[in-house]
Amino acid sequence: MTHTIVMVGLGATGLAMAESLLRRTDVQIVGAADRNPAVVGADLGTLAGLSASGVTVIDEPSRLPTADLAIVATTSDLSLVVDTLMPLLERSYNVMSICEELSYPWSSHPDIARRLDETAKAHGVTVLGTGANPGVLMDTLPLLLTTLTQHVERVVIRRRTNMSRYGAILSKFGLGLTPTRFDDAQASGAVVGHYGFEQAISALAAGLGWSLDAIVVGRVSPAIVSDTVRAGDHVVIEPGGIAAVTHAARGTVGGRTVIDLEIMFGFFDGSDPVRAGDDYRIEGADQVIELSSPVGFESFVSTIAAAVNVVTAVVDAPPGFLSMGDLPVARIASKGTHLAEAESL
């Protein structure tokens, strides 16, 4: 069975998802919308670097055709994206979004979470927030690892992730700014760092049955100032610009930190004292579980994969507002065998 999809938001991440889905044999993109005049009227396949798909980008999501699923890739701020999500649910689309705050907003945005859940159930559809982080790397993956211990005492995760393939979202990290401009931008609220810490911690705690005292999200801070030019796919960092920042958060029980998360986001090169990589430590009463990736889970690639691999699972899921932890592992596994070039496997 082929599921039909519409796309809402065609920035770097949205187009990368479209490129992957256009090559799938089990889904079909039938519509796409973006308010950027530069892409309106263009063919989606051409924009994604493929052959023409016959799908013309329009400027208004309300005019998209009927489909099984709407994928929303617009903003990290749930209070802003909810106005896009609600009309889609009311038109009986299943909805999946890479909005970080949508991944598990029951603590951070309880009223919005309840409205989305009630609306989705009323229309017999599902809404899900996903992505690499939050969605998998700091919530669902460590939760799965805890299966190997009977009693978890603490979860510690350290990520150093390459951001050079991203575009517009880099502004919220302050990458490329001088330290002085970084301070000014942070003071004005333009630099906020990572969206999603609170949601990842809440999802992990809920899965473990922990009632947290508090979730404390620190301030993002510069970690590396570049002395060379560092070129990404969409942004160039000049000498004197910030090439990496660090952001951290923790969840506490009884005043003790039980979930300890830290991420360094950057454009790394060989001269840096650190390298991209990821380290997990699950401290159990019966054993300590450690998982390390010396090259790290590539952030952009992982986000695209996490999103496109769940599309059919969202359509087939029960109605309501779900998180990644609610979906069966086998349903969110890699869909590589559904790529057109893999039909012979």
N, C-alpha and C positions, 0 to 999 in steps of 0.2 A: 504494500500500500504506500502511495506517495502522499506525504503531507505537504500542504501549501503554506507558504511563509510570506509575510510582508516585512520590510525593513524600515525602521524609523531612526534616522540619524546616520549620516554617511561620512563621518570623519575618518581618521586613519584606522581606528578600531572597527567601525562599522563596515568600511570597505573591505578590510581583511576578512571579516566574517562572511560578507557577501561572496568574496572570491572563493572561499572554501565551500560554501553551501551551493554555489553555482556548479561546482564540480561533483556534487553528490548525486547519486542515482535514486535515493529514497526520499528526497525532498525537492520541492520546486518553488523558487521565488517568483511570486506573481505581482508584486508591487513594491515600491520604494518611495520614501518621502524624506526630504531635507529642505530646510528653509534657506540654505545657502544658494543665492542666485547663480553662483558659478557652476553648480551641478544640476540645477533644475532644467529639465528638458533633455538631459544627456541619457544615453543608454547605460544601464547599470553594469552590464558586462564589460563595456568599454572602459568605464570608470575604474573597474576592478582589475583592469589589465588583461581581460580575456576577450574572446570574440563577442559580438553583439548578442545580447540575451533576449531582446524584444521587450524588455521592461524599461519604460521611460520614467525617470525620476520626476515626481511632482512635489509641490511645495506644501501641501496640506494633508496631514495624516487622516483627516476625516473623509477624504475622497479616495482612500485606498480601497481596493477590492476586498471582498470577503476571503478569508483564509483561515487555516487552522491555528496559526500562530503569528503573533506580532513580536518582533525583536526590537527592543528600544536601546539605542546606544547614543545617549545625548549628554547627560550630566551626572556627576557624582552625588549631587544634593537631592535627597528624596523629597524635600519640601517643594522643590521645583519640578521634578520629574513626575510627581503624582498627578499633575494636571494633564499630562500626556497619557499616563497609564489608565486613569479612570474611564475616559471615553472609549478606549480600546476594549476594556473589560465589558463596558455597557453595550458594545457592539458584538459581544460574545466571541472575541478573540481570546485564546490562551495567550498569555503575555510572559515573555522572558526578557530581563534587562540586566545589563552589566553595571547599573547604578550600584556603587559599593554599599550605600546605606540601605539598599533594598534587601541585602542578603539575609539579615536577621534583625528587623527593626522593632521587635516586640518590646524591648526596654527603652531604646532611644527615641522611637516615634510611635508610641502605643496607639494613639488615636488614628494615625494614618494606616498602621498595620491592620487595625480592626476594620476600618472602612474598606480597605482592599480585600480583606478576607471575606467580609460580608457581601461585597459586590461580586467577587468571583464566584462565590457559592450560589448567589441568586441567579447568575447567568450560566451556571454549570461549567465553568472554566477554571483554569489554574493560573496563578501568577507566581513567578519565581525570580529571585535575584541571584545571579551567579557571576563567576569570573575566577581568576586565579587566586586573588587575595583582596577582599574576603571571598569565600565561596569554597575554596579547596585548601590552600596552603597553610593557613593559620587557624582553620576550624575543622573542616571535614577530614583532612589527612591526619592531623594529630588525634582527632577523635577515633579514627579507625585504628591508629597505632595503640591506643589505650586498651584495645581488645586483648592485648598480650599481657596485661597485668590485672590482677583482681582488685587492686585499690591504688588509685592515683593520688600522689601527694603534691606534685608540682609539674607544670609544663613550662619549658623554656624554649623559645624559638628565636634564632638569630638569622636574619636574611640580609644578603648584600646583592642587590638586584640591578641588572642593567636596564636603563631606561632610554637608550639611544634610539629605539624604534618608535617611540611615542611622539605625538605632536602637541596638540593644544593643551592636554592635561599637565604638561610640564610646568606651566606657569604657577600652578598651586604649590609646587615644591621650591620655586625660586631658583631653579637650575639656570645657570648662565648669567645671573645677576652678580654684580660686585657685592662684597660684604656690606657696604654702606647702603646700597639700593635694596639689598635683602632685608636689612633691618627696617628700612622705611616701608617696604611692601608688607612685611609681617605686621608692623604696627597698624597699617591701614586695613588689614584683614585680607589682603590679596594673596599672601603666602600662608597657607594653612597646613601643608603637608598631606599626609595620607588620610583619606576618608576610609572608614571601615574598621578601625581598631575596635571601637565599642561593639560593633556588630559581631566581629569575629570572636571576641572574648565572651560575649553573651551567648553565642551559639555553642561554643565549646563548653562553657559552664553549664548550660542547660542540658547538654548531652550527658555530662558527668553527674548531673543532679546536684550541682553546687549552688548554694544561695550566696551570692557575693555581697560583701559589705559595700564595695565601691569599685568602679572602673576609673582609673586615672590615666588620662592621655596627656603626655608631655608636649612641650613645644618643639617643633621641628628646628634643627640647628645645622649650620654649615659644618661639613666634615672634611671636604677637600676643595681647595682653591687651585684651579689649573694654571700652569705656567706655559701651556701649549694650546694650540687650536685642537678642539675635539669636535668632530663632525658626526651628527646623528642623521637619521633619515629625514628629519624635518627641522631640526634646530642645530645651530653651530654655537659651541661655547668658546668664546675668545679667551686669550690669556688674561688672568685676573678675575675671570668669572668663576662662580661656584660650580664645581663639577660633581659634587656629591653632598647629600644632606642625610642626617640621621633623625629618625623619629621613633618613639617608643611609647608603650602603654603597658599597664598591668592591672590585673584583677586581684582583689584581696578577700580573704576570709578570716575573720577574727584578727584583723590587722596584719595578717601574714600574706605576702605575695604568693599566690598559687598559680597564676598565669602571667608569664613574663615575656613580652614580645618586643622585638626591636628590629627595625629595617633600615638599611642604608640604601638610598636610591641614588644612582649615579651614572655618569658616563665614565667608565673606568678605562685606564690604559696601563701599560707595563711598568710605568714609573710610580704607580700608586703603592702605598704600603699595604693595601688590602686588595683582594680580588673578589669578583662575584662568587657567591657560594651560599649554601643554606645548611643550617645545623639545627637539629631537633633533639630535645632531651625530655623524655617522659620519665619522671622519677616515681616509681611504684614501690609499694611496701615490700613486694617480693622480688622485683628486679628493676633495673634501669634500662630503658630502651633508648638507643641513640641512632639517629639517621642523619647522614651527612652527604651533601652533594658538593664536591669540590668546585664545580663550575656553576652551580646554582640552577634553579628552575627559571629559565628565561621568561621574564615577566610578560612580554608582549605575546610571544608564542603560546605560553601557558594560558593567558587570558582568552585568546581566540579559541584554543582547543577546548577549554572548559565550557565556553559558550556554545560552540557548534556541536559538541558531543552530547549535550543534554536536550537538544531541540525536540526530538521525538519523544523523549521521556516526559517532557512537560505536557505535550499534547495528550499523552496516554495516562497522565497522573490523575488522581481524584481531584474534584473541585476544591478550591480554596487557596489560601496563601501558604505556600510550602517553602522550605529551605532545602539546600543541597543535602543535608543530613537525612531528609525525609525520603529521598529517592533511592531505590535499590542500586547497589554498586554495579550490577551487571547492566543496568539500563543507561548508566552514564559513562560506561567504558568507551574507549576509542572506537570511532566509526570509520576507520580507514578502509575497511572492506567495502564501504558504500561509495568510495570515490570512483569516478568513472574509469580512471586509469588502473584501478585495482580489481576490475571485474573478473580477471582471469585467475585471481588468487583462490 
